[in-house]
């Protein structure tokens, strides 16, 4: 599989390394405005690949090479914004400009595959990227609440839990107590406070999405996908294929409180989109 990664920061580089180790990509296209960073990651990944029992072709900063790629993972951003952020929309003010700069290049490349957007705020950026490129919204998804669901499973010590809605503060955790939900929601911030970034969890989550697509297992995953009625991206259980993108969205059974919270989460995403 030929995969492009746009944005070679902590997440992009970790994802590239993960895809190499797991043998999920035959060709990786590494793209970033920081050419020195791309060169460094290219060199180090080239060293890593020599230890594997499979080959991975690496390509640097070539949008034209995306023309026949099956997937593009969009993870361009600036994590340093959070160091001085005074409100939760600070990251959006930066990442929306990055999307506006990159979208025309992605569109002009002739790429026609599936886009997985990681850049935060995830749901808002997925919609903005889809709108700016004009790509079929069924073939643009966000990484959504898969990482949040994994965090919730770890905090709850159970597998029968799920997070839907926004990948953010308004997310809705199902089948857990408020205390467990609070702990899970704070996990990312706890990691960031010590490391000043998060990478392993989200990179492995996206690798899992790619593995499901490559093997066509049709596993339902809580990724961010487009709701035509709401004109909004938010996470619910979603069936994906590499050829068609979103095949179906499956909303789990919700009680009245959970339904109200999901409605509020969707409205939060919509309000944030209007801030662009």
SULWOSUL-V575967 format. One record per residue. N is the residue number from 1. RES is the residue in one letter. PSI is psi in degrees with one decimal (none if undefined). D_LAST is the distance of its C-alpha to the last C-alpha in whole Angstrom. Layout:
n,res,psi,d_last
N,RES,PSI,D_LAST
N,RES,PSI,D_LAST
This chain:
n,res,psi,d_last
1,X,137.6,34
2,X,122.3,32
3,X,132.6,29
4,X,141.7,26
5,X,117.0,24
6,X,112.1,21
7,X,103.0,20
8,X,43.8,24
9,X,-154.3,23
10,X,-47.4,25
11,X,-47.5,23
12,X,-43.9,24
13,X,-41.4,27
14,X,-39.4,28
15,X,-43.9,28
16,X,-44.5,29
17,X,-43.5,32
18,X,-43.9,32
19,X,-37.0,32
20,X,-50.1,35
21,X,-39.8,37
22,X,-2.8,37
23,X,31.4,38
24,X,-11.3,35
25,X,131.4,34
26,X,-30.7,36
27,X,133.2,34
28,X,128.0,31
29,X,116.2,29
30,X,120.0,27
31,X,132.0,24
32,X,153.0,23
33,X,-21.7,22
34,X,94.3,25
35,X,-34.4,28
36,X,-38.2,30
37,X,-43.3,28
38,X,-43.6,29
39,X,-42.1,32
40,X,-43.8,33
41,X,-37.4,32
42,X,-45.7,33
43,X,-44.0,37
44,X,-38.7,36
45,X,-36.3,36
46,X,-39.6,38
47,X,-42.3,41
48,X,-41.0,40
49,X,-29.8,40
50,X,-18.6,44
51,X,-1.3,45
52,X,161.5,43
53,X,13.9,46
54,X,157.0,43
55,X,148.5,42
56,X,120.8,38
57,X,130.9,37
58,X,134.2,34
59,X,139.6,32
60,X,131.7,30
61,X,55.2,27
62,X,94.6,28
63,X,-33.9,26
64,X,-27.6,28
65,X,-11.3,30
66,X,-9.3,27
67,X,-36.1,29
68,X,21.0,31
69,X,145.2,29
70,X,-32.5,29
71,X,147.0,26
72,X,129.4,23
73,X,120.4,22
74,X,109.5,18
75,X,27.3,18
76,X,137.8,17
77,X,-167.5,15
78,X,94.0,16
79,X,-21.7,18
80,X,-17.7,19
81,X,-35.9,16
82,X,-16.5,18
83,X,-29.3,21
84,X,14.1,19
85,X,136.7,17
86,X,-11.2,17
87,X,166.5,14
88,X,-10.0,13
89,X,4.6,10
90,X,-40.6,11
91,X,-37.4,11
92,X,-38.7,7
93,X,-27.8,7
94,X,-49.2,10
95,X,-30.3,10
96,X,-35.6,7
97,X,-36.3,9
98,X,-43.5,12
99,X,-44.3,11
100,X,-30.9,10
101,X,-34.2,14
102,X,-33.4,16
103,X,-45.7,15
104,X,-34.4,17
105,X,-40.6,20
106,X,-43.4,20
107,X,-44.0,20
108,X,-19.1,23
109,X,-19.6,25
110,X,6.6,26
111,X,137.1,25
112,X,17.7,26
113,X,-150.8,26
114,X,136.1,24
115,X,130.7,21
116,X,114.5,20
117,X,127.7,17
118,X,-31.0,17
119,X,135.8,14
120,X,152.3,13
121,X,122.3,11
122,X,-51.5,14
123,X,-41.0,13
124,X,-46.3,9
125,X,-36.3,10
126,X,-45.7,13
127,X,-42.3,11
128,X,-42.7,9
129,X,-43.2,12
130,X,-42.2,14
131,X,-42.8,13
132,X,-35.2,12
133,X,-24.5,16
134,X,10.6,17
135,X,153.4,19
136,X,123.2,21
137,X,-20.3,19
138,X,-18.9,22
139,X,16.5,22
140,X,117.7,19
141,X,161.0,19
142,X,155.8,18
143,X,-20.0,20
144,X,-138.3,20
145,X,21.4,22
146,X,-44.8,25
147,X,-38.0,25
148,X,-37.3,25
149,X,-40.4,28
150,X,-42.1,30
151,X,-39.5,29
152,X,-40.4,30
153,X,-42.0,33
154,X,-42.6,34
155,X,-36.3,34
156,X,-22.0,36
157,X,26.9,38
158,X,159.2,38
159,X,-17.4,37
160,X,45.6,36
161,X,163.7,33
162,X,146.5,29
163,X,132.5,26
164,X,175.1,23
165,X,-141.6,20
166,X,141.4,17
167,X,86.2,18
168,X,-164.2,17
169,X,-23.2,19
170,X,8.0,19
171,X,155.6,21
172,X,115.6,24
173,X,134.0,27
174,X,143.1,30
175,X,28.2,34
176,X,166.0,34
177,X,158.2,34
178,X,-34.8,32
179,X,-44.1,33
180,X,-41.1,33
181,X,-43.1,29
182,X,-42.6,28
183,X,-43.7,30
184,X,-42.7,28
185,X,-31.7,25
186,X,-3.9,26
187,X,-47.0,27
188,X,-41.7,24
189,X,-35.2,24
190,X,-43.2,28
191,X,-45.2,28
192,X,-38.0,25
193,X,-32.8,27
194,X,-38.3,30
195,X,-17.9,29
196,X,19.2,25
197,X,165.2,24
198,X,146.2,25
199,X,-46.4,26
200,X,-48.7,29
201,X,-47.3,28
202,X,-37.1,24
203,X,-43.1,26
204,X,-30.3,29
205,X,-44.2,27
206,X,-37.7,26
207,X,-37.0,29
208,X,-42.1,30
209,X,-44.9,28
210,X,-38.4,29
211,X,-40.8,33
212,X,-41.1,32
213,X,-43.9,31
214,X,-38.9,34
215,X,-6.6,37
216,X,46.6,35
217,X,-16.8,36
218,X,22.0,34
219,X,133.8,33
220,X,124.1,31
221,X,145.1,28
222,X,76.3,25
223,X,164.1,22
224,X,121.9,19
225,X,165.8,19
226,X,130.0,18
227,X,111.0,20
228,X,-35.7,20
229,X,-43.8,21
230,X,-13.3,18
231,X,53.8,16
232,X,147.5,14
233,X,134.6,15
234,X,164.7,17
235,X,133.3,21
236,X,175.4,24
237,X,130.5,27
238,X,134.0,27
239,X,131.8,29
240,X,147.8,28
241,X,155.4,30
242,X,-36.1,30
243,X,-42.5,31
244,X,-9.9,29
245,X,-124.6,26
246,X,120.4,26
247,X,-44.2,29
248,X,151.5,29
249,X,132.3,27
250,X,113.0,29
251,X,123.3,28
252,X,162.8,31
253,X,128.2,33
254,X,146.5,31
255,X,178.8,33
256,X,-41.7,32
257,X,-44.6,30
258,X,-37.7,28
259,X,-44.1,27
260,X,-41.7,26
261,X,-38.0,24
262,X,-41.2,22
263,X,-43.8,21
264,X,-38.0,20
265,X,-43.7,18
266,X,-42.1,16
267,X,-35.1,15
268,X,-45.4,14
269,X,-43.5,12
270,X,-43.9,11
271,X,-41.2,10
272,X,-37.1,7
273,X,-37.0,6
274,X,-12.3,5
275,X,-10.5,4
276,X,none,0
